[in-house]
Amino acid sequence: RARVMGANRIELSGFTDTMRERLTAYGLFHEIISWKLRMFVPVDANGPIVLAKLLDRWPVERIGEREAA
């Protein structure tokens, strides 16, 4: 989870350029923030469906520690 522009979001990290098209097809959306491409799971009704597709293809390997603000 990341707080971006005042909203809590589920952010995907560790993706490669070759994965970006497939992730977008799954329903993730991307934004360029501070010249860096970041990808997020939607927070609307489609969020659980998108997250399920993502986790079916790439199961969670680790959960990172939260960084101090």
C-alpha positions as CSV (number, residue, x, y, z in Angstrom):
1,R,0.0,0.0,0.0
2,A,1.2,3.5,-0.8
3,R,-0.2,6.9,-0.1
4,V,-0.1,8.8,-3.4
5,M,-1.5,12.3,-3.9
6,G,-3.5,12.0,-0.7
7,A,-5.1,8.6,-1.4
8,N,-4.1,5.1,-0.3
9,R,-3.4,2.8,-3.2
10,I,-2.1,-0.6,-3.9
11,E,1.2,-0.1,-5.8
12,L,2.9,-2.8,-7.8
13,S,6.7,-2.8,-7.6
14,G,9.4,-4.8,-9.3
15,F,7.7,-5.0,-12.7
16,T,9.8,-4.8,-15.9
17,D,9.1,-2.9,-19.1
18,T,8.1,-6.2,-20.8
19,M,5.4,-6.8,-18.2
20,R,3.8,-3.4,-18.5
21,E,1.5,-4.2,-21.4
22,R,0.2,-7.4,-19.8
23,L,-0.3,-5.6,-16.5
24,T,-2.3,-2.9,-18.2
25,A,-4.4,-5.6,-20.0
26,Y,-5.1,-7.1,-16.5
27,G,-6.5,-3.7,-15.5
28,L,-3.7,-2.0,-13.6
29,F,-3.2,1.7,-14.4
30,H,0.0,3.6,-14.5
31,E,1.1,7.1,-13.7
32,I,4.4,8.9,-14.1
33,I,5.3,10.5,-10.8
34,S,8.6,12.3,-10.4
35,W,9.7,10.9,-13.8
36,K,9.2,7.3,-12.7
37,L,6.5,5.0,-14.0
38,R,4.4,3.6,-11.2
39,M,1.6,1.0,-11.5
40,F,-1.5,0.7,-9.3
41,V,-4.4,-1.6,-8.7
42,P,-7.7,0.3,-9.2
43,V,-9.6,1.1,-6.0
44,D,-13.0,0.9,-7.6
45,A,-15.2,-2.3,-7.9
46,N,-12.8,-3.8,-10.4
47,G,-9.9,-3.7,-7.9
48,P,-10.5,-7.2,-6.4
49,I,-10.8,-8.8,-9.9
50,V,-7.6,-7.1,-11.1
51,L,-5.8,-8.1,-7.9
52,A,-6.9,-11.7,-8.3
53,K,-5.6,-11.9,-11.9
54,L,-2.3,-10.4,-10.8
55,L,-1.9,-12.8,-7.9
56,D,-2.9,-15.8,-10.0
57,R,-0.1,-15.0,-12.4
58,W,2.5,-13.7,-10.0
59,P,2.0,-14.9,-6.4
60,V,3.4,-12.7,-3.6
61,E,7.1,-13.5,-2.9
62,R,7.7,-11.1,-0.1
63,I,6.1,-8.2,1.8
64,G,8.4,-5.2,2.1
65,E,8.7,-3.0,5.2
66,R,7.0,0.4,5.0
67,E,9.4,3.3,4.5
68,A,9.3,6.2,6.8
69,A,7.8,9.4,5.3
